[in-house]
Amino acid sequence: MESIVHRGLFDRNIAPERRDVLQPSERLMGRVVACDGARATLSASVANAGATGDYWSIGKLCTINLGDGRIVGLVYEISSESDRWDDKGANTALIKVELVGEVTGEGEEARFKRGLLRYPYLGAEAHQIRSADLAAVYNLGERSGVEIGRLSQDASIAASVSIHDMLNRHFAVVGTTGVGKSTAVSMLVRKSVETKPDLRVLILDPHNEYANAFSELSITIDASTLELPFWMFKFEELSEVVFRGRTGLDEEQEILRDMIALAKSRNRAGDSLGASISILKRPTDSGSATTADTPVPYRMLDLIQILDDHLGKLDVQHDRARLRSLRHRLDALNKDPRFRFMFGGAGFDDSMERIIGKIFRVPHGGRPITVFELAGLPSEVVNSVASVLSRIAFDLAMLSSGGYEILVLCEEAHRYVPQDMSVGFAPTRQAIARIAKEGRKYGCYLGVVTQRPGELDPTILSQCSTVFAMRLGNDRDQEIIRRAIADSSASTIGFLSAIGNREAIAFGEGVATPMRMMFASQDRRNMPSANAHGVDAPGEKPEVSLRDLANRMRGMAQQAGW
């Protein structure tokens, strides 16, 4: 079956434009022999094996003549009427098509509408689709679109997407490893910033692969250049770092919550951040109680001193062993070089404005994209950092009343918003879900990229109104995408396991109608690489000392407390 699926890819064997009684008889491909309202079966006489490849191929469109209009059908299954094939004589082929919509008008006046007002009758003629009709099917109409590739059925017709609709209702790119998913994502991001010059893009990059793709349009933030002070973390986010996701430490967490509130209260009266924090949080009532989540900065040394003060008291409210354990944790984190980006002593005066401006490109200075490389960060802090960034992105867009439009692109999204509610980090899930559900009202958009849609929270995927489905071999993943198609072209997903690299099934708000298309090839300089200094990087490989690596691993283990 695979050879049949791929045969005819990018062929130009499209029927002529004219339509009259003298039209060549070979355009008559078959006749309708069955119809149930959503699907129809065609019967066609095939003289030899090669004719099936010329006329019928899985995923191609055909038309059924109704006189003053044509019904468009999508071929999803072909078979022979007989269980034997006659190489010398004629054979009867049965072609099952899904009824997609109707084309009216001729030539450049051809117009396509989803759904059917009439249904094909028995004996209605089926033809190869004409190029003008094919272009009408995928025409965005009055919506402006950008070209991202070509139709698989006819390379002379552009595959276009409405960037505004794609972003405004969020989008997803799914596909197994090695099919060109990251390359397709980089193209969509480029087209987005070209179409919307004021758009800011934050890419959560867990594999450090996108920096090369936007070298002239982006800045890269990694473990060595990141500055994200601990006081910008909410309590749950900081707790994830301090306790590293471990359970059974409820008493220490409660102590930490109380001590943070005291440290914030100590700094609140002389808070010098003032207007800087208002960019993300509305001012709090000065008479209200300070909590661990109150948007007030504080110093880690103050927090540690408060713990020392409690340890020095004769009448201690908390268990001394728990107080000592918590103090040791905080002191170790404060001195750990891997966490310098959090505890490196960033000042309060203007650091929030400066840090947010750098991460979210305000002003962008011709580089509206931030590639946030997560691979070099300590594993215990990645979830918290993703949560902080997603939360700030939403607040920035919301409190600016749409003045800053931000696209948050989540690579390997199933890590942050998994289907299983018992795994993953709850604050990150909440922050991303908030963007998915409410972000479009304020200009905060979500892009989801994953190779395992079956492991992604279905609520998040359902909020992505435009989906680019590349090759998926897993039945569960295919079923998830099939459920996401709300219109009559669900049969398109039936051959997701067989489409080629860079090829995709695009459907949803951003396209005119579900289409099988091939993403345009890109300059190698604009293509993502697995790691700028890794196995996919061009040029000579650096010499690596095994002894140096062993020493670094030993140091990391000691710092992590293994």
N, C-alpha and C positions, 0 to 999 in steps of 0.2 A: 504493500500500500504506500510505503514511503516514496517510492519512485514516482507514483502517480501524484502524490501531494506536491512534490517539487517540480514536476514537469510543467512547463508553461510559465515558470516564474520570469517576470519581466518580458514576456513575449509581446510582440506587437501585432499579433494576429487578431486585430479587432475589425469588426465588420465595417463596410463602407457606410458613408453618411447618407447616401440617397435611399429613398424608400418609395418604391412604386411597383407596379405589377411586373415590370420587366427586370426587377432585381434578380441577380443570379440565384438559382434554386438552391445552391449549397448553403445559403444562409438559413434555410429551414432545417433545424436540428432535431426537432421532435415534436410530439404532441402530448397534451395533458391527458392522462388516463385515470387520474385519481386526484381528489382534493378534499381536505378536511377543514379548510378555513384558515389554518396557520401554515400548512405545508401542502405541497402538491407533488405528484409523481409524474415524470415525463417518460415517454417511450420513444426511443430513437433507433433507427436502423444504422448499424455500423458495418461498413464493408470489410474493414481490416483492423488490426490491433492499433495501428498508428493513429487512426481516426479518433479514438477515445482521447488521446493526448491532445489532438488539435481542437476538439470541441469541448470536452468535459474534463474538469479538474477540480478536485476538492478545494473549496474556498473561493471559486470564481463566481462571478455574477452572470446571469442570463436574463432575457426578457421574454415575457409571454404576451403575445399580441391580443389586444382587445378592440382593435379597430382604431379608435381615436386616442388610445393611450396604451401604455405598456406596463405590465406588472413586472417588478424586478424580483428575481429569485436568487437565493444563495445556494449553491450546490454543496451539500454536506454528506451525500452518500451516493455511490454509483455501484451498480452490479449488473450481471448478465441475467437475462430472463431464463436462460438455460444453464445447466451446470456443465455444459461442454461448449468449447469455442471452435467455430469453423474458420480456419485460416483462409479458405478459398471462397467461401460464400458470405452472404450477409448474416449479421447477428443482431439481435435485439437487446439494447441496453436499457436498463431502468435507472433513471436519475431522480433522486429525491432532492427537492429544493425547499428552502424555507422562504416564505413570502415576506419580503422586506417592506415594500412600498410601491408607489406608482409614479411613472414619469408621464408627463403630458407636454405637448409642444414638440417642435422639430428643431434640430440644429442648435444654434446658440440660444434659441428661445425655450429649449427643453428645461422643465422644472420638475423637481423631485419632491414628493411628500411622503412622510412616514405613514404607515397604516394603509388600509385598503377601503375604498368605497364600493368596489366591485370585486368579485372573485372570478377566477378563470373557469370556463366551462369545459366540459369534456370535448376533446378534439381541438382545443385552442392551440395555435401554433407557438412553438418556443424557438427563439433565435439566439445566436450569439449577440451579446450586448454591443451596441454601437458606441464608439468613443465619445460622442456628444452626450449620450445618455449616461455613460460611466462618469464623465466629468460632472454632470448634473447631480448625480447621487452624492458626490463628496464635496459639493459646492457649499461653502459656508453662508452663501446668500449675502445679506446686508452686513454681516459681522466681518470685521477685518481679521485676517489670519496671516500666519507666517508659514513658510514652507520648511518642513523638517525632514522630508524624504520624498519617496515616490511610491505610488501604488504598486503592489506586487503583481497585480494583473496586467498593468499597463504602465511601463516606466515613463511614458510621455506625459502622464498626468501627475501633478504634484499632490503629495499628502500634506494637507494644511491643518493647523490647529489654531484656535482662538486663544491667545495667551491670556487675555483678560478673563475669559470664562474658566480657563484651566486654573489660574491662580485664585480667582475669587471664590471658587468652591473647592479648592484643594485638589491635589492630584497624587497618584501613586504610580510607581514603576516597579513591576514585579518580574522576576525571571531567575532561572537557576544560574549558578556560577559559570562564567565563560561565554555568555551569549551576547555580550556587549552592553550590559545594563548600565554600567558606570559611564560608558561613552555616550549613551543615549541621554543620561541625566545631565552630563556636562553640556550637551547641545541644548537641551531644554532650558538650562540655567542661562546660557549665553543669549538665547533668543528672548528670554524674559527680561534681562537687563537692557537689551537693545530696544525692546518694545516699550519698557517702562524705565526710563533713565533714572528716576528717583527711587527705584526699588532697592532695598538693602537685602542681601542674602546672607544668611548664617548657615554654614554647612557643618553639621556634626559628623566628623570624618573619623570613624574608628580604625581605619586601616591606613591612614595617611596617604591617600591616593589622589586627592583632588588638587593639591597645590600646583602641580605642573600644568593642569588643564586650564588654569585662569591666571597665568603668571603676570599678565599685564593688567588684569582687572581685579586682582585680589591682594589681600594681605594674609599671611599665615600666622596663626597663633599656636604655639606648641608648649611643651612643658617648660622650656627654657625662657619663653617670652610671655607666658601667661601671668597675669596679675588679677587675682580675684579674691579680695580680702575675706576672711572668715566671717566678719560682721555683716556681709551681704547675704549670708546663708540664713535661711529660716531654721528653727530649732531642729525639725526632722532632718533637714539636709545636713546640718552640722553633726547631729547625732549619728548619722550614717558613717561619717568620716571618723568620729571619735571611737565608736564602738565597732566599726567595720562590719555592720550587719549582724553582729552576734546577738543571740537572744539570752534571756535569763539575767539581764542586767538592769531590770526595771528600776531598782532602788538607786543605782548610780545615775540613771537617766533622769530621775526625779530630782536628784541633788543637782545635776548639771542645769536642769531647767530653772531651779530656784537661784542658783549662783549667777547664771547669765542675767536674770532679771535684776539682781542686785548690782551687777557690774554695769548694766545699762542705766540703772537709776543713778549710779555714781557719776556717770558721764553726761546724763541728760541735761542737767541744769546748765552746764557749760558747753552744750553741743555746738560745735563750730561748723557742722555740715549744713545745717539750716536749709537754705534753698536748694542745695545740691540733691538732697534726698527727695525733694518734692517732684522731681522729674519722673519718679516711679511710684511714689506713695503719697497719698493725700495726707496733709498734716494731721497729726493726732491731737486730741484735746490734751493740753498741758496738765489738766487736773486728773486725767485718767490714770489708772494703775499701769505701771510698766511691766510687760510680760516678756518672755523669751523671744516672742515673734514681733515685738514692737520695733518699727524701723528706726532704731537708734544705734549708732556705732558704739563700740566699747573696746577696751584694750585687753589682750590676753594676759598681760602681766597683772592687770587689775583682777582678773578672774582668778588667777593662781593665788594672788595675795589674799583674796577673800576666802579661798579654801584654807590657806595657812592660818588666817585669823580664826576660822571655825575650829581647826585642829588644836589651836592654843587655848581654847576655852575649856573651863572645867565642866560646864554643863553643855554638852553637845547634843543638838537635836538629832543629828544623823549618826549612823554607825561610823566609828573612826576608821575602821578597815576600808569601808567603802569610800570615805573621803580621801584616804591616802591613795587608794587605787585610782580614783578619778584624777587626783592631782598628778600622779605619775603618768597617766595617759596624756593629759594636756601638756605636761612639760616635755614629754617625748615627742609629741607632734610639733610643738613649738620649735624644737631643736632639729627635727628631721629635715635634711636638705631637700627631700623629695616634695615636701609640703611648703617650700619657701614661697610659692605663689599665693598661699593662703595666709601664712604667718610671717611674711617677710617685712612687716613693719610699715605697710602703706599708711600714709597719714590720712587724717579725716577731712582736712580743709577742702580740697577740691578733687579728691581721688575718685569719688563715685562718678562725677561728671566726666572726668578724664577717662576712666576705665570703660564706662558705658559708651562714650564717644568712640573709643578705639575699637571695641568689639562690634558695635553696630554701625560703624562708619558714618559718624555725624561730626563734621561733614565728610562725605565719602571721598572727596579729592580725586575723582576719576577711578577709584577702586571700591566699588560698591559691594564686593563679595568678601566675606571673611571665612576662610577655611580653618576650622577649629580642629586641630589634630589631637585626638584623644588617646592614640596608641601609646604615647610616652608618659601618660599620667599614671599614678598609682591606681591599681584596679579598684581599691576601696573608695576612691573619690570620683570615679567616672560618672556614676549615677547621680551623685549630688551636683556635679558641675552641669550635667545635662539638664537637671531640674532647675537650677538657678538661671541658666541661660534662657530656657524656654519660658520661664516665669517672667523674667525681665523683658523678653521680646514682646510678650502679650501686654504687659503693663506699659511699655514704651509706646506701642501703637495705640492702646486705649486712651491713655492720659494725654496723648498728643492729638486726640480726636481725628486720627487718620493722617496726621501731618507726616508721620513716618510710616511708610509701608514696608513690611518686613516679611520675607519668606524664610521660614525655618525648615531646612532640608535635613531629614533624619535618615542617614544610611544605616542599614541593618536595624530597621525600626522595631523588629520583633524583640530586640534586646530591651527596649525601653517600655514598650506597651505590649507585653506578651498576652496571649489569649488566657493563660492560666492566671487567675487573679491572685493566687497564693505565691507566685514568684514575681520577680521584678521589684522595683522601688516605687512605692505608692506615690510620693510627691512628684516623681518624674511622669508617671502615668497621668496624674491629675493635671500637671502643667500642659502636657501635650494634648490631652483630651479637651482642655479648655480652649486651646487654639483651634482644634478641630470643630468644636461645637459653636464657639462664639467669635472666633478670630476674624472671620470675613466681614463682620459688622464694623470692625475697627481698622481693617487693613493689615491684619496679621495672618499670613497664609502658611499652610503646611504642605510639605512635600514628603511623601513616604516612599522609601526604597527598601525592598526586602526580597530575599530569595526564598523565603518560606512564608507566604501569605497565610497558610494554614495555622501558623503559630502566632499570628498577629491578632490583637484584639479586634474582633469583627466590628465593634462600634466605631473604632478609628477608621477602618477601611471603608465602612459604609458612608463616612463623611467625605471621602475622596470621590468627587463626582466625575473626574476624568481618570481613566486607568489605561496604562500602556502595559499590556500583558505580553511578555516575551516568552521564550520556550520554558515550559514547566512540565517536568516528567512525573511529578508526584500526583497521584489521583486526588488526594485530599486537597492539595493546593489548587488543582484545576476546578474542583467542585466549589471552592470558595469564590473563585473568579466567576464561575458560571452563575452563582447566586447573585453576584454583583451586577450582572447585566439585567436591567429592568425591562428591556424592550424585546423585540421578536427575533433578535439575532443571536440567541444563546447557542445555536449550533456552531457558530464561529469558533467557540472554545473547544470543540471536539477534536481539532487537530493542533492544539497548542503544543503537544509533545513532539511534533514533527516539523515545526517551522524552523527556518534557518537562523544563523547568527545575524544580529542587527535587525531581524524582522520582528514585527510586533502586531498584535491585534489592539487597535486603539478604539476606545468607546467612551461615551459619556458626554458631559456638557461642552467640552472643548472641541469636539469634532462634529461634523454634520451628521454622520451615521457611522456605525461600527465599520472599521476598515482594516484590511490586512495591508500593511505597508512595510517598507524597508527604510530604516533611518539612513540619512545621507552619510557618506563617509566623511571623516574629518582629517585635517592636517595632524600628523603625528604629534606635533608640538602642543596641540590642544586636547590630546587624549590623556585620560587619567592613567597613572601607573600604580602598581600595587604598593610601591614604596619608593620614594624619591632616592633612597639609598639602598634599596633592596634588590631582590633577584631580577626584577623587571627593569631596573635602571640601566640605561645604555652606558657604554664606555667600559673602562677598566674597573675591576672590582678591587676594593681596598684590601690591603693585607691586614689580617686579623690575628692577634696573638691570643692563643687559647688561655695562656696564663692570665692575661689582662681580663679576659671575659670571666674566668673563674673568680678572680678577685672582686670584680664588679658584682657578680652574682652573690658572693659571700657577703659583701657589704650591704646589698639590698636585703638579704635574708636577715641580717642582724638588725637593720633599721626597722624592718617589718615585724620583728619580734618572733620570727619562726623558731 
